Amino acid sequence: MADATEDVELDFAADEQERARRSAVIRHPVASFFHLFFRVVAIVVYLLCEWISKSFASCFVLIIALLSFDFWSVKNVTGRLLVGLRWWNQIDEDGKSLWVFEAKKKSRNSNTGTEAEERIFWLGLIICPLIWTFFFFTSLFSLKIKWLSVVVAGISLQAANLYGYLRCKAGGQDGHPPDNRSFTGQQLPQRPDIIFGIL
């Protein structure tokens, strides 16, 4: 039986090192760059496409390619490196679609990003779908109907990543993956601190 009066050694130096590591500016500069690069370039191309090229088809293909590169890089690389979150879909033996949302446990030797990288990740993930939603209303009210397909694709791809990572964050607060049997997001309306705590 352990003595209740026994001294416990506290490792304050390790806590200070962890705080210094977390506040370091950028640990994954390439991932941080590409997290914003494809989405910002897609927005810029959308804004300047009518001035640069008269071909709607080439603009459409370029913007969709940029949005697809963004979706893939955020879902498969930057989410894992910058915030320690990942999500995917798998098909079980019965042919049912299962959505899996995971959050990496926070530890001293964790290879996830710093606070600055987390801020870059979440701001990019939240602001860009809002910009595409603004583009949706401007193209709808200006009667540029052909551009609606590009804007809807932008909203869909960016909102899917946002939703997936919010589900990871909602269920991954304690390091355990949330219920992966449904993709309905029942925890998000009950936890507004997830969205507002990010900013």
mmCIF file of the C-alpha atoms, coordinates in Angstrom:
data_MODEL
# 
_entry.id   MODEL 
# 
loop_
_atom_site.group_PDB 
_atom_site.id 
_atom_site.type_symbol 
_atom_site.label_atom_id 
_atom_site.label_alt_id 
_atom_site.label_comp_id 
_atom_site.label_asym_id 
_atom_site.label_entity_id 
_atom_site.label_seq_id 
_atom_site.pdbx_PDB_ins_code 
_atom_site.Cartn_x 
_atom_site.Cartn_y 
_atom_site.Cartn_z 
_atom_site.occupancy 
_atom_site.B_iso_or_equiv 
_atom_site.pdbx_formal_charge 
_atom_site.auth_seq_id 
_atom_site.auth_comp_id 
_atom_site.auth_asym_id 
_atom_site.auth_atom_id 
_atom_site.pdbx_PDB_model_num 
ATOM 1   C CA . MET A 1 1   ? 0.000   0.000  0.000   1.00 0.00 ? 1   MET A CA 1 
ATOM 2   C CA . ALA A 1 2   ? 1.370   3.429  -0.958  1.00 0.00 ? 2   ALA A CA 1 
ATOM 3   C CA . ASP A 1 3   ? 1.925   6.069  1.659   1.00 0.00 ? 3   ASP A CA 1 
ATOM 4   C CA . ALA A 1 4   ? -0.510  8.988  1.239   1.00 0.00 ? 4   ALA A CA 1 
ATOM 5   C CA . THR A 1 5   ? 2.130   11.431 2.384   1.00 0.00 ? 5   THR A CA 1 
ATOM 6   C CA . GLU A 1 6   ? 4.676   10.284 -0.182  1.00 0.00 ? 6   GLU A CA 1 
ATOM 7   C CA . ASP A 1 7   ? 6.100   13.078 -2.315  1.00 0.00 ? 7   ASP A CA 1 
ATOM 8   C CA . VAL A 1 8   ? 5.048   13.063 -5.930  1.00 0.00 ? 8   VAL A CA 1 
ATOM 9   C CA . GLU A 1 9   ? 7.550   14.287 -8.463  1.00 0.00 ? 9   GLU A CA 1 
ATOM 10  C CA . LEU A 1 10  ? 6.051   16.843 -10.812 1.00 0.00 ? 10  LEU A CA 1 
ATOM 11  C CA . ASP A 1 11  ? 7.680   17.335 -14.172 1.00 0.00 ? 11  ASP A CA 1 
ATOM 12  C CA . PHE A 1 12  ? 7.204   21.057 -14.787 1.00 0.00 ? 12  PHE A CA 1 
ATOM 13  C CA . ALA A 1 13  ? 10.029  21.121 -17.333 1.00 0.00 ? 13  ALA A CA 1 
ATOM 14  C CA . ALA A 1 14  ? 8.150   18.681 -19.569 1.00 0.00 ? 14  ALA A CA 1 
ATOM 15  C CA . ASP A 1 15  ? 5.024   20.842 -19.345 1.00 0.00 ? 15  ASP A CA 1 
ATOM 16  C CA . GLU A 1 16  ? 7.058   23.909 -20.311 1.00 0.00 ? 16  GLU A CA 1 
ATOM 17  C CA . GLN A 1 17  ? 8.600   22.019 -23.232 1.00 0.00 ? 17  GLN A CA 1 
ATOM 18  C CA . GLU A 1 18  ? 5.149   20.907 -24.378 1.00 0.00 ? 18  GLU A CA 1 
ATOM 19  C CA . ARG A 1 19  ? 3.842   24.479 -24.185 1.00 0.00 ? 19  ARG A CA 1 
ATOM 20  C CA . ALA A 1 20  ? 6.855   25.748 -26.137 1.00 0.00 ? 20  ALA A CA 1 
ATOM 21  C CA . ARG A 1 21  ? 6.379   23.037 -28.761 1.00 0.00 ? 21  ARG A CA 1 
ATOM 22  C CA . ARG A 1 22  ? 2.665   23.832 -29.128 1.00 0.00 ? 22  ARG A CA 1 
ATOM 23  C CA . SER A 1 23  ? 3.305   27.552 -29.484 1.00 0.00 ? 23  SER A CA 1 
ATOM 24  C CA . ALA A 1 24  ? 6.037   27.107 -32.099 1.00 0.00 ? 24  ALA A CA 1 
ATOM 25  C CA . VAL A 1 25  ? 5.038   28.889 -35.245 1.00 0.00 ? 25  VAL A CA 1 
ATOM 26  C CA . ILE A 1 26  ? 4.867   26.260 -38.005 1.00 0.00 ? 26  ILE A CA 1 
ATOM 27  C CA . ARG A 1 27  ? 6.045   22.649 -37.740 1.00 0.00 ? 27  ARG A CA 1 
ATOM 28  C CA . HIS A 1 28  ? 4.534   21.481 -41.044 1.00 0.00 ? 28  HIS A CA 1 
ATOM 29  C CA . PRO A 1 29  ? 5.086   24.370 -43.484 1.00 0.00 ? 29  PRO A CA 1 
ATOM 30  C CA . VAL A 1 30  ? 4.382   22.341 -46.655 1.00 0.00 ? 30  VAL A CA 1 
ATOM 31  C CA . ALA A 1 31  ? 1.112   20.956 -45.282 1.00 0.00 ? 31  ALA A CA 1 
ATOM 32  C CA . SER A 1 32  ? 0.069   24.418 -44.063 1.00 0.00 ? 32  SER A CA 1 
ATOM 33  C CA . PHE A 1 33  ? 0.870   25.906 -47.459 1.00 0.00 ? 33  PHE A CA 1 
ATOM 34  C CA . PHE A 1 34  ? -1.091  23.311 -49.442 1.00 0.00 ? 34  PHE A CA 1 
ATOM 35  C CA . HIS A 1 35  ? -3.984  23.460 -46.993 1.00 0.00 ? 35  HIS A CA 1 
ATOM 36  C CA . LEU A 1 36  ? -4.623  27.003 -48.211 1.00 0.00 ? 36  LEU A CA 1 
ATOM 37  C CA . PHE A 1 37  ? -3.037  26.941 -51.679 1.00 0.00 ? 37  PHE A CA 1 
ATOM 38  C CA . PHE A 1 38  ? -5.583  24.932 -53.696 1.00 0.00 ? 38  PHE A CA 1 
ATOM 39  C CA . ARG A 1 39  ? -8.627  26.538 -52.104 1.00 0.00 ? 39  ARG A CA 1 
ATOM 40  C CA . VAL A 1 40  ? -7.327  30.101 -52.484 1.00 0.00 ? 40  VAL A CA 1 
ATOM 41  C CA . VAL A 1 41  ? -6.215  29.505 -56.073 1.00 0.00 ? 41  VAL A CA 1 
ATOM 42  C CA . ALA A 1 42  ? -9.647  28.032 -56.904 1.00 0.00 ? 42  ALA A CA 1 
ATOM 43  C CA . ILE A 1 43  ? -11.322 31.174 -55.545 1.00 0.00 ? 43  ILE A CA 1 
ATOM 44  C CA . VAL A 1 44  ? -8.933  33.470 -57.437 1.00 0.00 ? 44  VAL A CA 1 
ATOM 45  C CA . VAL A 1 45  ? -9.418  31.527 -60.683 1.00 0.00 ? 45  VAL A CA 1 
ATOM 46  C CA . TYR A 1 46  ? -13.194 31.719 -60.224 1.00 0.00 ? 46  TYR A CA 1 
ATOM 47  C CA . LEU A 1 47  ? -13.003 35.486 -59.785 1.00 0.00 ? 47  LEU A CA 1 
ATOM 48  C CA . LEU A 1 48  ? -10.652 36.105 -62.711 1.00 0.00 ? 48  LEU A CA 1 
ATOM 49  C CA . CYS A 1 49  ? -11.712 33.356 -65.103 1.00 0.00 ? 49  CYS A CA 1 
ATOM 50  C CA . GLU A 1 50  ? -14.057 35.441 -67.262 1.00 0.00 ? 50  GLU A CA 1 
ATOM 51  C CA . TRP A 1 51  ? -11.318 38.038 -67.798 1.00 0.00 ? 51  TRP A CA 1 
ATOM 52  C CA . ILE A 1 52  ? -8.575  35.515 -68.544 1.00 0.00 ? 52  ILE A CA 1 
ATOM 53  C CA . SER A 1 53  ? -10.416 33.030 -70.779 1.00 0.00 ? 53  SER A CA 1 
ATOM 54  C CA . LYS A 1 54  ? -13.600 33.094 -72.817 1.00 0.00 ? 54  LYS A CA 1 
ATOM 55  C CA . SER A 1 55  ? -13.950 29.303 -72.614 1.00 0.00 ? 55  SER A CA 1 
ATOM 56  C CA . PHE A 1 56  ? -16.301 28.284 -69.821 1.00 0.00 ? 56  PHE A CA 1 
ATOM 57  C CA . ALA A 1 57  ? -15.311 24.622 -70.209 1.00 0.00 ? 57  ALA A CA 1 
ATOM 58  C CA . SER A 1 58  ? -11.621 25.243 -69.528 1.00 0.00 ? 58  SER A CA 1 
ATOM 59  C CA . CYS A 1 59  ? -12.454 27.422 -66.518 1.00 0.00 ? 59  CYS A CA 1 
ATOM 60  C CA . PHE A 1 60  ? -14.852 24.773 -65.231 1.00 0.00 ? 60  PHE A CA 1 
ATOM 61  C CA . VAL A 1 61  ? -12.272 21.986 -65.542 1.00 0.00 ? 61  VAL A CA 1 
ATOM 62  C CA . LEU A 1 62  ? -9.508  24.054 -63.914 1.00 0.00 ? 62  LEU A CA 1 
ATOM 63  C CA . ILE A 1 63  ? -11.643 25.105 -60.941 1.00 0.00 ? 63  ILE A CA 1 
ATOM 64  C CA . ILE A 1 64  ? -13.020 21.588 -60.382 1.00 0.00 ? 64  ILE A CA 1 
ATOM 65  C CA . ALA A 1 65  ? -9.478  20.161 -60.572 1.00 0.00 ? 65  ALA A CA 1 
ATOM 66  C CA . LEU A 1 66  ? -8.248  22.682 -57.986 1.00 0.00 ? 66  LEU A CA 1 
ATOM 67  C CA . LEU A 1 67  ? -11.205 21.942 -55.700 1.00 0.00 ? 67  LEU A CA 1 
ATOM 68  C CA . SER A 1 68  ? -10.588 18.201 -56.055 1.00 0.00 ? 68  SER A CA 1 
ATOM 69  C CA . PHE A 1 69  ? -6.897  18.597 -55.213 1.00 0.00 ? 69  PHE A CA 1 
ATOM 70  C CA . ASP A 1 70  ? -7.930  20.661 -52.196 1.00 0.00 ? 70  ASP A CA 1 
ATOM 71  C CA . PHE A 1 71  ? -10.467 18.057 -51.047 1.00 0.00 ? 71  PHE A CA 1 
ATOM 72  C CA . TRP A 1 72  ? -7.928  15.243 -51.329 1.00 0.00 ? 72  TRP A CA 1 
ATOM 73  C CA . SER A 1 73  ? -5.064  17.105 -49.649 1.00 0.00 ? 73  SER A CA 1 
ATOM 74  C CA . VAL A 1 74  ? -7.203  18.326 -46.745 1.00 0.00 ? 74  VAL A CA 1 
ATOM 75  C CA . LYS A 1 75  ? -8.913  14.992 -46.185 1.00 0.00 ? 75  LYS A CA 1 
ATOM 76  C CA . ASN A 1 76  ? -5.842  12.783 -46.503 1.00 0.00 ? 76  ASN A CA 1 
ATOM 77  C CA . VAL A 1 77  ? -2.869  14.908 -45.458 1.00 0.00 ? 77  VAL A CA 1 
ATOM 78  C CA . THR A 1 78  ? -3.405  18.242 -43.735 1.00 0.00 ? 78  THR A CA 1 
ATOM 79  C CA . GLY A 1 79  ? -6.157  17.120 -41.372 1.00 0.00 ? 79  GLY A CA 1 
ATOM 80  C CA . ARG A 1 80  ? -3.943  14.371 -40.070 1.00 0.00 ? 80  ARG A CA 1 
ATOM 81  C CA . LEU A 1 81  ? -0.798  16.489 -39.760 1.00 0.00 ? 81  LEU A CA 1 
ATOM 82  C CA . LEU A 1 82  ? -2.180  19.826 -38.584 1.00 0.00 ? 82  LEU A CA 1 
ATOM 83  C CA . VAL A 1 83  ? -4.949  18.795 -36.175 1.00 0.00 ? 83  VAL A CA 1 
ATOM 84  C CA . GLY A 1 84  ? -4.670  15.009 -35.756 1.00 0.00 ? 84  GLY A CA 1 
ATOM 85  C CA . LEU A 1 85  ? -8.116  14.302 -37.206 1.00 0.00 ? 85  LEU A CA 1 
ATOM 86  C CA . ARG A 1 86  ? -9.212  12.011 -40.036 1.00 0.00 ? 86  ARG A CA 1 
ATOM 87  C CA . TRP A 1 87  ? -12.406 10.639 -41.480 1.00 0.00 ? 87  TRP A CA 1 
ATOM 88  C CA . TRP A 1 88  ? -13.299 8.171  -44.188 1.00 0.00 ? 88  TRP A CA 1 
ATOM 89  C CA . ASN A 1 89  ? -15.969 5.823  -45.483 1.00 0.00 ? 89  ASN A CA 1 
ATOM 90  C CA . GLN A 1 90  ? -15.686 2.067  -45.600 1.00 0.00 ? 90  GLN A CA 1 
ATOM 91  C CA . ILE A 1 91  ? -17.970 -0.711 -46.796 1.00 0.00 ? 91  ILE A CA 1 
ATOM 92  C CA . ASP A 1 92  ? -18.439 -3.663 -44.452 1.00 0.00 ? 92  ASP A CA 1 
ATOM 93  C CA . GLU A 1 93  ? -19.033 -7.318 -45.390 1.00 0.00 ? 93  GLU A CA 1 
ATOM 94  C CA . ASP A 1 94  ? -22.806 -6.757 -45.624 1.00 0.00 ? 94  ASP A CA 1 
ATOM 95  C CA . GLY A 1 95  ? -22.342 -3.927 -48.118 1.00 0.00 ? 95  GLY A CA 1 
ATOM 96  C CA . LYS A 1 96  ? -23.303 -1.225 -45.635 1.00 0.00 ? 96  LYS A CA 1 
ATOM 97  C CA . SER A 1 97  ? -21.562 2.108  -45.765 1.00 0.00 ? 97  SER A CA 1 
ATOM 98  C CA . LEU A 1 98  ? -19.825 3.034  -42.507 1.00 0.00 ? 98  LEU A CA 1 
ATOM 99  C CA . TRP A 1 99  ? -18.454 6.483  -41.772 1.00 0.00 ? 99  TRP A CA 1 
ATOM 100 C CA . VAL A 1 100 ? -15.446 6.580  -39.452 1.00 0.00 ? 100 VAL A CA 1 
ATOM 101 C CA . PHE A 1 101 ? -14.365 9.748  -37.620 1.00 0.00 ? 101 PHE A CA 1 
ATOM 102 C CA . GLU A 1 102 ? -11.170 9.698  -35.567 1.00 0.00 ? 102 GLU A CA 1 
ATOM 103 C CA . ALA A 1 103 ? -9.242  12.098 -33.363 1.00 0.00 ? 103 ALA A CA 1 
ATOM 104 C CA . LYS A 1 104 ? -5.655  11.432 -32.344 1.00 0.00 ? 104 LYS A CA 1 
ATOM 105 C CA . LYS A 1 105 ? -5.070  11.389 -28.607 1.00 0.00 ? 105 LYS A CA 1 
ATOM 106 C CA . LYS A 1 106 ? -3.113  14.385 -27.364 1.00 0.00 ? 106 LYS A CA 1 
ATOM 107 C CA . SER A 1 107 ? 0.226   13.349 -25.927 1.00 0.00 ? 107 SER A CA 1 
ATOM 108 C CA . ARG A 1 108 ? 3.603   14.873 -25.243 1.00 0.00 ? 108 ARG A CA 1 
ATOM 109 C CA . ASN A 1 109 ? 5.203   13.237 -28.269 1.00 0.00 ? 109 ASN A CA 1 
ATOM 110 C CA . SER A 1 110 ? 2.258   13.891 -30.540 1.00 0.00 ? 110 SER A CA 1 
ATOM 111 C CA . ASN A 1 111 ? 3.177   14.747 -34.113 1.00 0.00 ? 111 ASN A CA 1 
ATOM 112 C CA . THR A 1 112 ? 0.152   16.990 -34.657 1.00 0.00 ? 112 THR A CA 1 
ATOM 113 C CA . GLY A 1 113 ? 0.416   20.649 -35.512 1.00 0.00 ? 113 GLY A CA 1 
ATOM 114 C CA . THR A 1 114 ? 0.936   23.680 -33.359 1.00 0.00 ? 114 THR A CA 1 
ATOM 115 C CA . GLU A 1 115 ? -1.680  26.181 -32.247 1.00 0.00 ? 115 GLU A CA 1 
ATOM 116 C CA . ALA A 1 116 ? -0.880  28.381 -35.236 1.00 0.00 ? 116 ALA A CA 1 
ATOM 117 C CA . GLU A 1 117 ? -1.338  25.444 -37.602 1.00 0.00 ? 117 GLU A CA 1 
ATOM 118 C CA . GLU A 1 118 ? -4.623  24.496 -35.957 1.00 0.00 ? 118 GLU A CA 1 
ATOM 119 C CA . ARG A 1 119 ? -5.823  28.068 -36.408 1.00 0.00 ? 119 ARG A CA 1 
ATOM 120 C CA . ILE A 1 120 ? -4.773  28.024 -40.092 1.00 0.00 ? 120 ILE A CA 1 
ATOM 121 C CA . PHE A 1 121 ? -6.537  24.702 -40.581 1.00 0.00 ? 121 PHE A CA 1 
ATOM 122 C CA . TRP A 1 122 ? -9.848  25.687 -38.997 1.00 0.00 ? 122 TRP A CA 1 
ATOM 123 C CA . LEU A 1 123 ? -10.007 29.198 -40.443 1.00 0.00 ? 123 LEU A CA 1 
ATOM 124 C CA . GLY A 1 124 ? -9.344  27.862 -43.941 1.00 0.00 ? 124 GLY A CA 1 
ATOM 125 C CA . LEU A 1 125 ? -11.878 25.103 -43.432 1.00 0.00 ? 125 LEU A CA 1 
ATOM 126 C CA . ILE A 1 126 ? -14.622 27.465 -42.218 1.00 0.00 ? 126 ILE A CA 1 
ATOM 127 C CA . ILE A 1 127 ? -14.055 30.638 -44.264 1.00 0.00 ? 127 ILE A CA 1 
ATOM 128 C CA . CYS A 1 128 ? -13.774 29.095 -47.735 1.00 0.00 ? 128 CYS A CA 1 
ATOM 129 C CA . PRO A 1 129 ? -17.223 27.409 -47.738 1.00 0.00 ? 129 PRO A CA 1 
ATOM 130 C CA . LEU A 1 130 ? -18.651 30.759 -46.642 1.00 0.00 ? 130 LEU A CA 1 
ATOM 131 C CA . ILE A 1 131 ? -16.955 32.428 -49.632 1.00 0.00 ? 131 ILE A CA 1 
ATOM 132 C CA . TRP A 1 132 ? -18.376 29.797 -52.007 1.00 0.00 ? 132 TRP A CA 1 
ATOM 133 C CA . THR A 1 133 ? -21.816 30.322 -50.456 1.00 0.00 ? 133 THR A CA 1 
ATOM 134 C CA . PHE A 1 134 ? -21.461 34.053 -51.149 1.00 0.00 ? 134 PHE A CA 1 
ATOM 135 C CA . PHE A 1 135 ? -20.509 33.194 -54.765 1.00 0.00 ? 135 PHE A CA 1 
ATOM 136 C CA . PHE A 1 136 ? -23.639 31.040 -54.992 1.00 0.00 ? 136 PHE A CA 1 
ATOM 137 C CA . PHE A 1 137 ? -25.925 33.954 -54.145 1.00 0.00 ? 137 PHE A CA 1 
ATOM 138 C CA . THR A 1 138 ? -24.061 36.421 -56.364 1.00 0.00 ? 138 THR A CA 1 
ATOM 139 C CA . SER A 1 139 ? -24.193 34.095 -59.376 1.00 0.00 ? 139 SER A CA 1 
ATOM 140 C CA . LEU A 1 140 ? -27.851 33.295 -58.671 1.00 0.00 ? 140 LEU A CA 1 
ATOM 141 C CA . PHE A 1 141 ? -28.930 36.936 -58.369 1.00 0.00 ? 141 PHE A CA 1 
ATOM 142 C CA . SER A 1 142 ? -26.815 38.051 -61.328 1.00 0.00 ? 142 SER A CA 1 
ATOM 143 C CA . LEU A 1 143 ? -28.375 35.225 -63.384 1.00 0.00 ? 143 LEU A CA 1 
ATOM 144 C CA . LYS A 1 144 ? -25.045 33.580 -64.251 1.00 0.00 ? 144 LYS A CA 1 
ATOM 145 C CA . ILE A 1 145 ? -26.671 30.178 -64.194 1.00 0.00 ? 145 ILE A CA 1 
ATOM 146 C CA . LYS A 1 146 ? -23.810 28.300 -65.868 1.00 0.00 ? 146 LYS A CA 1 
ATOM 147 C CA . TRP A 1 147 ? -21.494 29.260 -62.998 1.00 0.00 ? 147 TRP A CA 1 
ATOM 148 C CA . LEU A 1 148 ? -23.877 27.762 -60.439 1.00 0.00 ? 148 LEU A CA 1 
ATOM 149 C CA . SER A 1 149 ? -22.587 24.261 -61.198 1.00 0.00 ? 149 SER A CA 1 
ATOM 150 C CA . VAL A 1 150 ? -19.024 25.340 -60.349 1.00 0.00 ? 150 VAL A CA 1 
ATOM 151 C CA . VAL A 1 151 ? -20.152 27.084 -57.177 1.00 0.00 ? 151 VAL A CA 1 
ATOM 152 C CA . VAL A 1 152 ? -22.293 24.141 -56.044 1.00 0.00 ? 152 VAL A CA 1 
ATOM 153 C CA . ALA A 1 153 ? -19.305 21.822 -56.555 1.00 0.00 ? 153 ALA A CA 1 
ATOM 154 C CA . GLY A 1 154 ? -17.153 24.197 -54.493 1.00 0.00 ? 154 GLY A CA 1 
ATOM 155 C CA . ILE A 1 155 ? -19.703 24.323 -51.692 1.00 0.00 ? 155 ILE A CA 1 
ATOM 156 C CA . SER A 1 156 ? -20.183 20.541 -51.750 1.00 0.00 ? 156 SER A CA 1 
ATOM 157 C CA . LEU A 1 157 ? -16.510 19.605 -51.598 1.00 0.00 ? 157 LEU A CA 1 
ATOM 158 C CA . GLN A 1 158 ? -15.586 22.179 -48.987 1.00 0.00 ? 158 GLN A CA 1 
ATOM 159 C CA . ALA A 1 159 ? -18.672 21.579 -46.831 1.00 0.00 ? 159 ALA A CA 1 
ATOM 160 C CA . ALA A 1 160 ? -18.045 17.816 -46.879 1.00 0.00 ? 160 ALA A CA 1 
ATOM 161 C CA . ASN A 1 161 ? -14.560 18.310 -45.434 1.00 0.00 ? 161 ASN A CA 1 
ATOM 162 C CA . LEU A 1 162 ? -15.840 20.825 -42.901 1.00 0.00 ? 162 LEU A CA 1 
ATOM 163 C CA . TYR A 1 163 ? -18.603 18.477 -41.776 1.00 0.00 ? 163 TYR A CA 1 
ATOM 164 C CA . GLY A 1 164 ? -16.258 15.501 -41.548 1.00 0.00 ? 164 GLY A CA 1 
ATOM 165 C CA . TYR A 1 165 ? -13.736 17.357 -39.424 1.00 0.00 ? 165 TYR A CA 1 
ATOM 166 C CA . LEU A 1 166 ? -16.413 18.852 -37.178 1.00 0.00 ? 166 LEU A CA 1 
ATOM 167 C CA . ARG A 1 167 ? -17.683 15.310 -36.579 1.00 0.00 ? 167 ARG A CA 1 
ATOM 168 C CA . CYS A 1 168 ? -14.130 14.224 -35.739 1.00 0.00 ? 168 CYS A CA 1 
ATOM 169 C CA . LYS A 1 169 ? -13.716 17.114 -33.318 1.00 0.00 ? 169 LYS A CA 1 
ATOM 170 C CA . ALA A 1 170 ? -17.157 16.558 -31.760 1.00 0.00 ? 170 ALA A CA 1 
ATOM 171 C CA . GLY A 1 171 ? -16.538 12.917 -31.008 1.00 0.00 ? 171 GLY A CA 1 
ATOM 172 C CA . GLY A 1 172 ? -12.829 13.075 -30.538 1.00 0.00 ? 172 GLY A CA 1 
ATOM 173 C CA . GLN A 1 173 ? -12.626 15.401 -27.537 1.00 0.00 ? 173 GLN A CA 1 
ATOM 174 C CA . ASP A 1 174 ? -11.610 12.525 -25.284 1.00 0.00 ? 174 ASP A CA 1 
ATOM 175 C CA . GLY A 1 175 ? -9.532  10.744 -27.914 1.00 0.00 ? 175 GLY A CA 1 
ATOM 176 C CA . HIS A 1 176 ? -12.199 8.184  -28.778 1.00 0.00 ? 176 HIS A CA 1 
ATOM 177 C CA . PRO A 1 177 ? -13.776 8.090  -32.218 1.00 0.00 ? 177 PRO A CA 1 
ATOM 178 C CA . PRO A 1 178 ? -17.451 9.058  -32.227 1.00 0.00 ? 178 PRO A CA 1 
ATOM 179 C CA . ASP A 1 179 ? -20.250 6.744  -33.243 1.00 0.00 ? 179 ASP A CA 1 
ATOM 180 C CA . ASN A 1 180 ? -19.367 5.745  -36.769 1.00 0.00 ? 180 ASN A CA 1 
ATOM 181 C CA . ARG A 1 181 ? -22.626 4.120  -37.802 1.00 0.00 ? 181 ARG A CA 1 
ATOM 182 C CA . SER A 1 182 ? -24.299 7.253  -39.117 1.00 0.00 ? 182 SER A CA 1 
ATOM 183 C CA . PHE A 1 183 ? -23.410 10.442 -40.934 1.00 0.00 ? 183 PHE A CA 1 
ATOM 184 C CA . THR A 1 184 ? -26.215 12.520 -39.457 1.00 0.00 ? 184 THR A CA 1 
ATOM 185 C CA . GLY A 1 185 ? -24.192 14.782 -37.148 1.00 0.00 ? 185 GLY A CA 1 
ATOM 186 C CA . GLN A 1 186 ? -26.412 14.569 -34.103 1.00 0.00 ? 186 GLN A CA 1 
ATOM 187 C CA . GLN A 1 187 ? -23.676 15.894 -31.801 1.00 0.00 ? 187 GLN A CA 1 
ATOM 188 C CA . LEU A 1 188 ? -22.977 19.114 -33.699 1.00 0.00 ? 188 LEU A CA 1 
ATOM 189 C CA . PRO A 1 189 ? -26.203 20.995 -32.872 1.00 0.00 ? 189 PRO A CA 1 
ATOM 190 C CA . GLN A 1 190 ? -25.785 20.029 -29.204 1.00 0.00 ? 190 GLN A CA 1 
ATOM 191 C CA . ARG A 1 191 ? -22.173 21.280 -29.065 1.00 0.00 ? 191 ARG A CA 1 
ATOM 192 C CA . PRO A 1 192 ? -21.857 24.852 -30.416 1.00 0.00 ? 192 PRO A CA 1 
ATOM 193 C CA . ASP A 1 193 ? -18.587 25.207 -28.490 1.00 0.00 ? 193 ASP A CA 1 
ATOM 194 C CA . ILE A 1 194 ? -16.926 23.034 -31.132 1.00 0.00 ? 194 ILE A CA 1 
ATOM 195 C CA . ILE A 1 195 ? -17.297 25.647 -33.850 1.00 0.00 ? 195 ILE A CA 1 
ATOM 196 C CA . PHE A 1 196 ? -16.853 28.700 -31.646 1.00 0.00 ? 196 PHE A CA 1 
ATOM 197 C CA . GLY A 1 197 ? -14.011 27.128 -29.650 1.00 0.00 ? 197 GLY A CA 1 
ATOM 198 C CA . ILE A 1 198 ? -12.009 26.726 -32.856 1.00 0.00 ? 198 ILE A CA 1 
ATOM 199 C CA . LEU A 1 199 ? -11.940 30.424 -33.596 1.00 0.00 ? 199 LEU A CA 1 
# 
